[in-house]
Amino acid sequence: MNVAPASTANTNGVPTSATRSSSRDQFLKLFLTQLQYQNPLEPMQDKDFLTQLAQFTQVENAEEMARTLQQLQTLLASTQATALIGKQVAALRQGETTLTQGRVSAVRFTADGVWLVVDSKEVRLQDVLQVSG
């Protein structure tokens, strides 16, 4: 009996901590149940056992890579945002039709992303359309 790894992701496509833990726990429970209820007259083949362990290791490695890439993306956004302090920017805020223009005076980091303070208005880093010295 083969066990396919289960994985779900948040809206960014990166598994959340709870999801990673949940899928890991589900895999181990299924795997242990499979071992517990196998037919003693026809035990699981060594190659099947090793294949499933290798699949589990691949899932673990993929999840670690996703975490590392997410950290790298956060670091890159932070670096880009702080480099804009003191620069003149033009941004189109979501849901608005007029540009927000001004000098970046501060950067704010939240769970929603990176925000720039432009003339006392907050704009998302990704909404910036133009930067000038």
Secondary structure, 3 states (H helix, E strand, C coil): CCCCCCCCCCCCCCCCHHHHHHHHHHHHHHHHHHHHCCCCCCCCCHHHHHHHHHHHHHHHHHHHHHHHHHHHHHHHHHHHHHHCCCCEEEECCCCCCCCEEEEEEEEEEECCEEEEEECCEEEEHHHEEEEEC
